[in-house]
Amino acid sequence: MAIKYIPEPFRIKMVEPIKMLTLEEREQRIKEANYNLFSLRGEDVYIDLLTDSGTNAMSDKQWAGVMIGDEAYAGGRSYFKLVEAGQEIFGYEYIQPVHQGRAAEKVLFGLLMGPGKYSISNMHFDTTRAHVEIAGARAIDCVVEEAGDPTLRTPFKGNMDVEKLERLINEYGKENVALVVMTITNNSAGGQPVSIQNMRDVSAICKKYGIKLNIDAARYAENAYFIKQREEEFKDASIKDIIKEMFSYADMFTMSAKKDTIVNMGGLFGIKNDKELFQKAKGNTISFEGFTTYGGLSGRDLEALAIGLYEGLDEDYLRYRIGQMEYLAARLDDAGIAYQSPVGGHGVFVDAKAMFPHIPYNEFPGQALAIELYKEAGIRTCDIGSYMLGNDPDTGEQLHADFEFTRLAIPRRVYTQAHIDIMADALIAIKERASEVKGYRITWEPPVLRHFQASLEPLK
Ligand SMILES: *Cc1c(COP(=O)(O)O)cnc(C)c1O
């Protein structure tokens, strides 16, 4: 194998025991959960890769910060520390904490768009799409075509298709495009990065047509690390400088801090210099989240977040973090297991369609692989495919997703090389008996976001 595991740039000071149930117990538990991984109890899971959101391990400094968090209702010390960190890192005048990423979307999108308007993105995350739609507007995805081919190894598969963006703006009318959203990294395309050049091109188009540009910034630090690795112009730049440059092209950002800022709860939004918009956003923050100087968080959360903003930029940490993905991906390469490649920032998106060519989309290969991973090694993952996509709201027909992925999302600073090897070994074992694995049928589903709650049964 060509890739070596990058050693953890930390040592372990606190532990949380985990336990693998027996095969019989795992088979029993997943059956009792109606073959829905969201219905499992956390304690029945050995390695939990359901999401990298809010599942991070905080550092000793962050835990120390928890103890000195200022719980004042208004004007707390921790709030000012967070705002100053945000201003320094992103270069924006206005920084506002909220309780998580979707809260930032809820506060801002209603101020920017309404019926008849459009939001165009390299890909809307599901809550981002939901808040565009709640505001009455429509969400249009415009990612580069190469994102659709999991085997094609190009450096920036998260990019916006710039030509298509301009075509769409002209088609809808520039006055109807309320917002352009750059999701960095592009979560739904497999944690794929966006280049600075693409950001520049998108920014130029937004300026030309007078449209606001928002960054959906959940994984801004992982994106900056990829830029340093893959974009020639930035090979000697610091992560901090790359982030400053990236954000300089946008007007605002919304951020889930549960990802790259390495906390368990929190969010932010930033506005570069539009004072009027910030005034209105403060009003919504007070209505939806709480007073502006705590934004739905405890003072201790604000303190941990202010510290995490800096820890997330550390290059030794990012090298190790992305190194974990690259190590797992290299083991899959050796075994001939396909995934969205090159591997992205926060997880490995295994191509379940390639693993189970005999299971059609409407028997949910991504979900079948997620269930097999639990049975094989107590690993919890999720389907990113037709099972998650659901039915056409007009016809009730099962939609056919472009991909059938099973996502192994890796929590930050949580698992070791031995755990990563268990993930690879489990996938290899499943591949060896892939032809015996059956598809699934839904026996009950709610009308929206069904994958969280649906019941399934294996097909004979
Ligand atoms: C997680 C996420 C969100 C939503 O944030 P929450 O903190 O889960 O509310 C929005 N956009 C992207 C790209 C995300 O990954």
The ligand as a Tripos MOL2 file, in Angstrom:
@<TRIPOS>MOLECULE
LIG
   15    15     1     0     0
SMALL
NO_CHARGES

@<TRIPOS>ATOM
      1 C1        -24.2870   20.0540    8.7360 C.3       1 LIG1
      2 C2        -24.4700   20.9890    7.6110 C.ar      1 LIG1
      3 C3        -25.4380   21.9990    7.6240 C.ar      1 LIG1
      4 C4        -26.4700   22.1330    8.7350 C.3       1 LIG1
      5 O1        -25.8890   22.3180    9.9610 O.3       1 LIG1
      6 P1        -26.5030   21.7400   11.3300 P.3       1 LIG1
      7 O2        -25.4790   22.1760   12.3340 O.co2     1 LIG1
      8 O3        -26.6170   20.2630   11.1930 O.co2     1 LIG1
      9 O4        -27.8120   22.4120   11.5280 O.co2     1 LIG1
     10 C5        -25.4920   22.8660    6.5540 C.ar      1 LIG1
     11 N1        -24.6590   22.7420    5.5170 N.ar      1 LIG1
     12 C6        -23.7090   21.7820    5.4500 C.ar      1 LIG1
     13 C7        -22.8200   21.6930    4.2650 C.3       1 LIG1
     14 C8        -23.5980   20.8670    6.4870 C.ar      1 LIG1
     15 O5        -22.6790   19.8920    6.4020 O.3       1 LIG1
@<TRIPOS>BOND
     1     1     2 1
     2     2     3 ar
     3     2    14 ar
     4     3     4 1
     5     3    10 ar
     6     4     5 1
     7     5     6 1
     8     6     7 2
     9     6     8 1
    10     6     9 1
    11    10    11 ar
    12    11    12 ar
    13    12    13 1
    14    12    14 ar
    15    14    15 1
@<TRIPOS>SUBSTRUCTURE
     1 LIG1         1 GROUP 0 **** ****
